[in-house]
Amino acid sequence: MMRIAALQMQAICGNVSANLARIEQAAKDAAEDGADLLIAPELALTGYGAGDKIASLAEGADGGQIKRLQAISKANAIAIVAGFAERDREHVYNSAAFVCGDAAPAIYRKSHLYGDYERALFTPEVPGNCIVQIAGLKLGILICYDVEFPENVRRLALAGAQIIVVPTALPAGPSGDFIAAYMIQVRAFENQIFVAYVNHARKDERFVFAGLSRIAAPDGSLIAASDDSKEHLLFADIDRHIFAASIDNNPYLKDLKRT
Amino acid sequence: MMRIAALQMQAICGNVSANLARIEQAAKDAAEDGADLLIAPELALTGYGAGDKIASLAEGADGGQIKRLQAISKANAIAIVAGFAERDREHVYNSAAFVCGDAAPAIYRKSHLYGDYERALFTPEVPGNCIVQIAGLKLGILICYDVEFPENVRRLALAGAQIIVVPTALPAGPSGDFIAAYMIQVRAFENQIFVAYVNHARKDERFVFAGLSRIAAPDGSLIAASDDSKEHLLFADIDRHIFAASIDNNPYLKDLKRT
């Protein structure tokens, strides 16, 4: 069993140290309540709407930002997934780091960039799997638009992921409302896995966010959810045994015919 | 623009002529209200729960059952999609026929069979596309469990299908409720197409059905839905222009990176 904490977070565009301080506070709060993992949104360290500032704030996975995340992880004995802007030579990726104390970080780079804003700022990665082990579970990472493509979730599930965490920056509006209200639960159900979808709170310099962070279980039910766009720290316990009947009755991964 | 009519139908197990008579009445009613297409459930001609009777009732696509469907189609000037048991030499397929007057029928054979009941009765087909043209639209066909796999819907959408019709036999229960309440709308949204999901009414000799037939639009909204398991003839107008903003803002088929 794993307890996860999802930080629906109000990030400050361009202020990495303030955003890291916010994550540090959440890590303390989450660890106090027994969480094994804290999840922060897409580009939580720079702010999603930081625009042109993002290129200059981008750092390698061996840079000071990830080292600071590791220190927060170690001090509070909690693993952390958080979005950051990753520099690799001339490329900037929209990435998420999984850190667990001193261990080498695992980095996932977003493969499906949404719209002109992201495409102007980032290089898309070839779709691929980032899967780590935590508390006896296989955890996969996607970012925002990636999870809207069933192919990305399926690929991770077929590779053994039992929970997929998704830092996101979902804007307010009809499409955002639909994605939060329907799609996350279907991604969980159609793969019989857990999906934790963690959004920004309120708004930043450029975007108004939907909030509506949520954690869906294999049977499609929600085991944690925000119904607004305020800041929240949501908790959920990840226990596959509770959903054994659903996993048995909906054997999608076994019944899928690959073509 | 195309008007479709979905017949949430109480089939009688093993009584093909009674079930064809029910479809004939619905074809008259649907045509009177201006529908171009009538959709009946999975195995509507034999009844879904007809069990061992299905093998002896199964006919080829050139048999009397499909000829009768064609006659109903011609007499009422309405195309029809209906599920039937199809015999091809020693094989019995869980199939759906698209008939439009005297034209040769188009036949789709279910590729993903659900559970021991179906696997004992039918041969699964290799996943493939059955797409027909009607009223200027490309219409694809899937059957029941097929639509629960996003791969099958995506394959049709990438091949150009703009509406997918799904005769089904969804049982009552928590999984059925979830599929009806969430998944059909997500299949429409994630491909920006229409999905018409047409279930049996009430129960038959073996199964209790969820009803809950529904037609979802590209933006994920429902344009027709039953909220119970009684018999209904549901109507919806299929007009892609109304959903142009959603199709523009959610360009999943264009943005998908094939791997």
Interface residues (C-beta under 8 A of the other chain):
Chain A: S111 H112 Y114 P124 V126 P127 Y145 E148 F149 P150 E151 R154 R155 P174 S175 F178 Y182 M183 Q185 V186 F189 E190 D219 G220 S246 N249 N250 Y252 D255 L256 K257 T259
Chain B: S111 H112 Y114 P124 V126 P127 Y145 E148 F149 P150 E151 R154 R155 P174 S175 F178 Y182 M183 Q185 V186 F189 E190 D219 G220 S246 N249 N250 Y252 D255 L256 K257 T259
